[in-house]
Amino acid sequence: MRKIRETLRLRAAGLSIRQIAASLVVSIGVVSKYLELAAAAGLGWPLPESLDDSALQRALFGPTSEPASRRYAAPDYAA
């Protein structure tokens, strides 16, 4: 979440996607994806104070799904 927050801050400061990617040591595609997710969620810089990391994750990525270990039954290795 730190890099997402930093991406939004740097974009608001006027940096290009390439400059943000170089600054955060991530790919241009990652920066573009973060900015697209934030725009779709209606978020920009500055983020609201009440938006903690878990709320930001839910806003950008939706509710988390349960792990695969809970969705599928364990195989019967004895059989």
Residue frames as a rotation matrix with the C-alpha (Angstrom) as fourth column:
MET 1
0.567 0.824 0.000 0.00
0.824 -0.567 0.000 0.00
0.000 0.000 -1.000 0.00
ARG 2
0.220 -0.564 -0.796 2.96
0.318 -0.730 0.605 2.29
-0.922 -0.386 0.019 0.60
LYS 3
-0.789 -0.571 0.228 3.92
0.372 -0.149 0.916 2.24
-0.489 0.807 0.330 -3.08
ILE 4
-0.129 0.821 0.556 0.33
0.942 -0.073 0.327 2.90
0.309 0.566 -0.765 -4.14
ARG 5
0.693 0.347 -0.632 0.16
0.599 -0.765 0.236 5.92
-0.402 -0.542 -0.738 -1.84
GLU 6
-0.154 -0.858 -0.490 3.53
0.183 -0.512 0.839 7.13
-0.971 0.039 0.236 -3.11
THR 7
-0.648 -0.007 0.762 2.42
0.755 0.128 0.643 6.65
-0.102 0.992 -0.077 -6.73
LEU 8
0.396 0.885 0.244 -0.61
0.886 -0.438 0.150 8.88
0.240 0.157 -0.958 -6.17
ARG 9
0.596 -0.228 -0.770 1.49
0.367 -0.776 0.513 11.49
-0.715 -0.588 -0.379 -4.36
LEU 10
-0.482 -0.875 -0.050 4.12
0.298 -0.218 0.929 11.64
-0.824 0.433 0.366 -7.08
ARG 11
-0.406 0.417 0.813 1.52
0.902 0.038 0.431 11.81
0.148 0.908 -0.391 -9.84
ALA 12
0.699 0.689 -0.192 -0.16
0.715 -0.680 0.161 14.74
-0.019 -0.250 -0.968 -8.06
ALA 13
0.286 -0.700 -0.654 3.26
0.196 -0.626 0.755 16.39
-0.938 -0.344 -0.042 -7.89
GLY 14
0.672 0.111 -0.733 3.39
-0.592 -0.515 -0.620 16.29
-0.446 0.850 -0.280 -11.69
LEU 15
-0.444 -0.876 0.189 5.81
-0.576 0.440 0.689 13.43
-0.687 0.197 -0.700 -12.33
SER 16
-0.012 0.367 -0.930 5.39
-0.938 0.317 0.137 11.27
0.346 0.874 0.341 -15.42
ILE 17
0.916 0.385 0.112 4.64
-0.401 0.878 0.263 7.58
0.003 -0.286 0.958 -15.24
ARG 18
0.533 -0.796 -0.288 8.23
0.305 0.498 -0.812 6.79
0.789 0.344 0.508 -16.25
GLN 19
-0.294 -0.649 0.702 9.62
-0.439 -0.561 -0.702 9.04
0.849 -0.515 -0.120 -13.52
ILE 20
0.352 0.505 0.788 7.35
-0.935 0.154 0.319 7.47
0.040 -0.849 0.527 -10.91
ALA 21
0.963 0.011 -0.269 8.35
-0.046 0.991 -0.125 3.97
0.265 0.133 0.955 -12.02
ALA 22
0.133 -0.990 -0.042 12.04
0.213 0.070 -0.975 4.83
0.968 0.120 0.220 -11.76
SER 23
-0.239 -0.193 0.952 11.58
-0.740 -0.598 -0.307 6.47
0.629 -0.778 0.001 -8.38
LEU 24
0.386 0.523 0.760 9.70
-0.898 0.402 0.179 3.53
-0.212 -0.751 0.625 -6.88
VAL 25
-0.698 -0.712 -0.077 11.71
-0.694 0.648 0.314 0.85
-0.174 0.273 -0.946 -8.72
VAL 26
-0.094 0.713 0.695 8.60
0.151 0.700 -0.698 -0.74
-0.984 0.039 -0.174 -10.26
SER 27
-0.659 -0.134 0.740 7.55
0.721 0.170 0.672 -1.24
-0.215 0.976 -0.015 -13.86
ILE 28
-0.930 0.350 -0.107 5.67
-0.365 -0.864 0.346 1.32
0.029 0.361 0.932 -15.90
GLY 29
-0.406 0.803 -0.436 2.81
0.000 0.477 0.879 -1.16
0.914 0.357 -0.194 -16.12
VAL 30
-0.331 0.236 -0.914 2.52
0.915 0.317 -0.249 -1.34
0.230 -0.919 -0.321 -12.33
VAL 31
-0.857 -0.009 -0.516 2.35
0.203 -0.926 -0.320 2.45
-0.474 -0.379 0.795 -12.06
SER 32
-0.781 0.595 -0.189 -0.26
-0.464 -0.351 0.813 2.58
0.418 0.723 0.550 -14.81
LYS 33
-0.298 0.672 -0.679 -2.33
0.434 0.728 0.531 -0.13
0.851 -0.136 -0.508 -13.11
TYR 34
-0.539 0.049 -0.841 -2.20
0.821 -0.190 -0.538 1.66
-0.186 -0.981 0.062 -9.74
LEU 35
-0.910 0.168 -0.379 -3.32
-0.192 -0.981 0.027 4.91
-0.367 0.097 0.925 -11.35
GLU 36
-0.614 0.719 -0.325 -6.13
-0.294 0.173 0.940 3.17
0.732 0.673 0.105 -13.24
LEU 37
-0.308 0.478 -0.822 -7.37
0.765 0.639 0.085 1.44
0.566 -0.603 -0.562 -10.08
ALA 38
-0.685 0.003 -0.728 -7.30
0.563 -0.632 -0.533 4.71
-0.461 -0.775 0.432 -8.15
ALA 39
-0.893 0.375 -0.247 -9.17
-0.449 -0.750 0.486 6.55
-0.003 0.545 0.838 -10.90
ALA 40
-0.447 0.749 -0.489 -11.80
0.039 0.563 0.826 3.80
0.894 0.350 -0.281 -11.08
ALA 41
-0.208 0.320 -0.924 -12.24
0.942 0.320 -0.101 4.02
0.264 -0.891 -0.368 -7.30
GLY 42
0.623 0.464 0.630 -12.47
0.383 -0.883 0.271 7.81
0.682 0.072 -0.728 -7.46
LEU 43
0.712 -0.449 -0.539 -9.35
0.549 -0.123 0.827 8.28
-0.438 -0.885 0.159 -5.36
GLY 44
0.520 -0.625 0.583 -6.70
0.309 -0.498 -0.810 10.93
0.796 0.601 -0.066 -5.78
TRP 45
-0.320 -0.713 -0.624 -4.06
0.909 -0.047 -0.413 12.68
0.265 -0.700 0.663 -3.77
PRO 46
-0.744 -0.506 0.436 -4.38
-0.639 0.346 -0.687 13.58
0.197 -0.790 -0.581 -0.95
LEU 47
-0.416 0.568 -0.710 -6.12
0.289 0.823 0.489 10.47
0.862 -0.001 -0.507 0.28
PRO 48
0.497 0.661 0.563 -8.63
-0.387 -0.412 0.825 10.89
0.777 -0.628 0.051 3.09
GLU 49
-0.387 -0.664 0.639 -7.14
-0.853 -0.005 -0.522 10.56
0.350 -0.747 -0.565 6.58
SER 50
0.188 0.577 0.795 -9.71
-0.824 0.533 -0.192 7.89
-0.535 -0.619 0.576 7.44
LEU 51
0.853 0.114 -0.509 -8.46
-0.447 0.661 -0.602 5.63
0.268 0.742 0.615 4.62
ASP 52
0.224 -0.786 0.576 -6.09
-0.665 0.309 0.681 3.16
-0.713 -0.535 -0.453 6.27
ASP 53
-0.684 -0.639 -0.350 -4.23
-0.683 0.395 0.614 0.43
-0.254 0.660 -0.707 4.38
SER 54
-0.768 0.435 0.471 -6.98
0.397 0.899 -0.183 -2.17
-0.503 0.047 -0.863 4.63
ALA 55
0.290 0.899 -0.327 -9.65
0.240 -0.400 -0.885 0.31
-0.926 0.178 -0.331 3.49
LEU 56
0.029 -0.380 -0.925 -7.43
-0.822 -0.536 0.194 1.40
-0.569 0.754 -0.328 0.60
GLN 57
-0.915 -0.383 0.125 -6.93
-0.270 0.814 0.514 -2.22
-0.299 0.437 -0.849 -0.45
ARG 58
-0.346 0.873 0.345 -10.69
0.612 0.489 -0.622 -2.86
-0.711 -0.004 -0.703 -0.40
ALA 59
0.386 0.501 -0.774 -11.34
-0.180 -0.782 -0.596 0.33
-0.905 0.370 -0.212 -2.38
LEU 60
-0.154 -0.558 -0.815 -8.83
-0.915 -0.230 0.331 -0.57
-0.372 0.797 -0.476 -5.09
PHE 61
-0.841 -0.358 -0.405 -9.02
-0.494 0.813 0.307 -4.36
0.219 0.458 -0.861 -5.29
GLY 62
0.156 0.963 -0.217 -12.45
-0.590 0.268 0.762 -5.15
0.792 0.009 0.610 -3.84
PRO 63
0.589 0.101 0.802 -13.10
-0.775 0.353 0.524 -7.60
-0.230 -0.930 0.286 -1.05
THR 64
-0.514 -0.843 -0.158 -10.52
-0.858 0.506 0.089 -10.31
0.005 0.181 -0.983 -0.69
SER 65
0.446 0.633 -0.632 -11.58
-0.608 0.733 0.305 -13.79
0.656 0.249 0.712 -1.59
GLU 66
0.728 -0.167 0.665 -11.00
-0.526 0.485 0.699 -16.68
-0.439 -0.858 0.265 0.72
PRO 67
-0.303 -0.946 -0.114 -7.79
-0.844 0.210 0.493 -18.68
-0.442 0.246 -0.863 0.24
ALA 68
-0.084 0.210 -0.974 -7.79
-0.792 0.579 0.193 -21.64
0.605 0.788 0.118 -2.13
SER 69
-0.910 -0.322 -0.261 -7.25
-0.111 0.796 -0.595 -23.99
0.399 -0.513 -0.760 0.80
ARG 70
-0.675 0.727 0.124 -10.76
-0.200 -0.019 -0.980 -23.19
-0.710 -0.686 0.159 2.01
ARG 71
-0.019 0.701 -0.713 -12.43
-0.950 -0.236 -0.207 -23.44
-0.313 0.673 0.670 -1.40
TYR 72
0.172 -0.014 -0.985 -11.26
-0.645 0.754 -0.123 -26.94
0.744 0.657 0.121 -2.27
ALA 73
0.927 0.142 0.346 -11.32
-0.354 0.636 0.686 -30.15
-0.123 -0.758 0.640 -0.30
ALA 74
-0.052 -0.988 0.143 -7.94
-0.896 0.110 0.429 -31.64
-0.440 -0.106 -0.892 0.54
PRO 75
0.110 0.057 -0.992 -7.06
-0.748 0.662 -0.045 -34.64
0.654 0.748 0.115 -1.63
ASP 76
0.791 0.154 0.592 -7.36
-0.510 0.700 0.499 -38.10
-0.338 -0.697 0.632 -0.13
TYR 77
0.022 -0.909 -0.416 -3.76
-0.989 0.043 -0.145 -39.25
0.150 0.414 -0.898 -0.54
ALA 78
-0.457 -0.162 0.875 -4.47
-0.505 0.857 -0.105 -42.69
-0.733 -0.489 -0.473 0.96
ALA 79
0.576 0.705 0.415 -6.90
0.021 0.494 -0.869 -43.52
-0.817 0.509 0.270 -1.84
